[in-house]
Amino acid sequence: MASDMMPLSSKATLSAALAKARTAVQLDQAEYHDGAKRYYVEVVELLGRVIVRASNDNDIKKLKEIRRTYTNRIEQLDEMLADA
């Protein structure tokens, strides 16, 4: 798998992003939207770092799709928090 060829620092960054994403989703499900948003923002930033270092086009495409999903959720939360 091409992901196995990623430098260790990219793997560590991706692992950190996944851990933060799990926390964001848990906070989101618990309706702690402000906290969830903070974690989602961190995830998007970390994924951006991984994307810049990635060399496999398929990996880049998948990572960008995941990042887009979290970016969309941040926008939804921004709207919810603005209405609160």
C-alpha positions in Angstrom: 0.0 0.0 0.0 1.3 3.4 -0.9 0.5 4.8 2.6 3.1 2.6 4.0 5.7 4.6 2.1 4.8 7.8 3.9 7.6 9.3 6.0 7.2 8.6 9.7 6.4 12.2 10.5 3.5 12.1 8.1 2.2 8.9 9.7 2.5 10.5 13.1 0.7 13.6 11.9 -2.0 11.4 10.3 -2.4 9.4 13.6 -2.7 12.6 15.5 -5.4 13.9 13.1 -7.4 10.7 13.4 -7.3 10.8 17.2 -8.4 14.4 17.2 -11.1 13.5 14.6 -12.5 10.8 16.9 -12.6 13.3 19.8 -14.3 15.9 17.6 -17.0 13.4 16.5 -17.6 12.4 20.2 -17.9 16.0 21.2 -20.2 16.7 18.3 -22.4 13.8 19.1 -22.6 15.0 22.7 -23.7 18.4 21.3 -20.6 20.2 22.7 -20.3 22.0 19.4 -17.8 24.7 20.3 -15.3 22.0 21.5 -16.0 19.8 18.5 -15.4 22.8 16.2 -12.0 23.4 17.8 -11.0 19.8 17.2 -12.3 19.8 13.7 -10.2 22.9 12.9 -7.1 21.1 14.3 -7.9 18.0 12.2 -8.2 20.1 9.0 -4.8 21.8 9.7 -3.1 18.4 10.4 -4.6 16.9 7.3 -3.3 19.8 5.3 0.2 19.0 6.5 -0.1 15.4 5.5 -1.5 16.3 2.1 1.5 18.6 1.4 3.9 15.8 2.1 2.0 13.0 0.4 3.2 11.8 -3.0 0.5 9.2 -3.9 -2.3 10.8 -6.0 -4.9 8.4 -4.6 -3.9 9.1 -1.0 -4.0 12.9 -1.7 -7.5 12.6 -3.2 -8.8 10.6 -0.2 -7.2 13.0 2.3 -8.7 16.0 0.5 -12.1 14.4 0.5 -11.8 13.8 4.3 -10.6 17.3 4.9 -13.5 18.7 2.8 -16.0 16.7 5.0 -14.5 18.2 8.2 -14.4 21.7 6.6 -18.1 21.4 5.7 -18.9 20.4 9.3 -17.0 23.4 10.6 -19.1 25.6 8.4 -22.3 24.0 9.7 -21.1 24.4 13.3 -20.3 28.1 12.6 -23.9 28.6 11.5 -25.3 26.7 14.5 -23.1 28.6 16.9 -23.9 32.0 15.3 -27.6 31.2 15.7 -27.3 30.2 19.4 
